[in-house]
Amino acid sequence: MKVIERKPVPIYEVTCPECQSKIEYKKSEVHFTGYINCPVCGLSIWASTIKPKGYDLDKVEEEEK
């Protein structure tokens, strides 16, 4: 596979209702049911992939150097 044009990856954020941890995630990390597991307490959390918090620009810039 060859990347012809690299674009930044959208990053989403959610706050765990159980432990109040803020979690950043990519759409590819969301289970097909629409949930992720909190890495701190293990609670299953609805993970929206509609409005990104930002974009992962650092990895793109590092790989181009």
Beta strands, then each sheet from edge to edge (+ up, - down):
strand 1: 9-15
strand 2: 22-25
strand 3: 35-37
strand 4: 44-46
strand 5: 54-56
sheet 1: 2+ 1- 5+
sheet 2: 3+ 4-
end
